Amino acid sequence: MPVATSTPTTAPAPTAAPAPTGLRLQLDPTMAGTGAVDGGWWPRSRDPDAELPGLITALDSSLGPITRVALHLDAWDTAPRRVAVDGRRVHVGWFRHIDAHTIGVTRAFRDRAVLLVVSPQATTAAAEVAMAMAADAANSTGPAGILATAGAGGEDPAPMPPQPAP
């Protein structure tokens, strides 16, 4: 069962565009900010260069222009400082103090949304439950709790090997 993106009612009136084929994303349709997270994303890998452009494109059409993303350094295979998206470069911040199971996105309006990141290794059933829970504005369960409840794991990802200084 494909998981579709939802257009929030609080976003500016962007032109609705379908999510890239195969993008596994579910957003809180209200984007009220009342849940622990604002939606869920199930990437196919831990390669940010492969995964982030499709996500950012879908979020641009749903939430308005995305200007920055924040990720946990140890949760991904590489740590690019920028990713190319539709002819522009989006800044990627890498942190160890944010939840390893989330991605923060900053919109042009300087407000943020936080998405649950479901492990690429999760089963389809577990990932769908986790994304639905993450997109429920009434759910105040944190990322690890959502993943554990859904059976999608909640353990910390294996640390990324040290990267040479750029």
C-alpha positions, -999 to 999 in steps of 0.1 A, spaced: 0 0 0 17 33 -11 20 60 14 10 95 1 21 129 12 -5 151 27 -7 189 21 -9 208 53 -36 234 57 -12 260 72 13 260 43 13 288 17 -6 279 -14 21 260 -33 12 242 -65 3 207 -55 27 183 -71 28 145 -66 55 130 -46 83 115 -66 75 79 -75 83 56 -46 88 83 -20 76 70 13 64 100 33 34 108 54 28 142 69 4 155 95 -22 171 73 -28 199 98 9 206 105 -4 220 138 28 211 156 9 193 184 26 159 180 61 149 189 69 149 152 52 163 121 52 132 100 73 102 90 97 93 62 110 59 52 141 63 31 154 33 10 190 38 22 212 58 45 228 77 16 218 113 20 228 122 -16 204 96 -29 176 102 -5 174 139 4 167 154 -31 134 135 -35 123 142 1 131 179 -3 113 182 -36 82 166 -21 84 189 10 89 219 -12 55 212 -28 38 204 4 53 228 29 69 256 8 106 260 0 130 240 22 161 259 29 180 236 53 179 201 67 194 188 100 204 152 105 222 131 131 258 126 120 260 89 130 227 79 114 238 83 78 265 68 56 281 101 45 278 137 56 275 161 26 273 198 35 248 204 6 226 184 -17 215 194 -52 177 198 -55 161 210 -87 190 232 -97 197 246 -63 218 236 -33 202 229 1 224 232 32 227 201 53 236 204 90 251 175 108 246 171 146 251 146 173 227 163 198 195 158 178 175 125 179 191 100 155 156 89 144 145 124 131 153 149 104 147 186 110 136 207 80 136 245 79 113 263 56 119 297 40 96 312 66 121 301 92 98 276 109 108 240 114 92 207 110 105 174 124 100 141 107 105 107 121 130 87 100 121 50 98 150 27 92 154 15 56 156 -21 70 121 -18 86 93 -41 72 66 -25 51 40 -32 78 61 -17 106 71 13 85 35 21 75 24 19 112 53 42 123 46 68 96 9 68 104 16 73 141 41 101 132 16 119 111 -11 118 138 -12 153 154 -28 138 185 1 114 191 27 127 216 49 96 216 85 104 208 104 89 179 119 59 197 85 51 212 68 53 178 94 30 163 92 5 192 54 5 192 53 -1 154 79 -28 156 103 -8 134 131 -7 160 141 22 181 177 15 187 204 39 178 219 34 144 254 21 141 279 50 143 292 63 109 329 57 105 351 88 110 352 110 79 382 129 67 381 166 72 368 185 41 
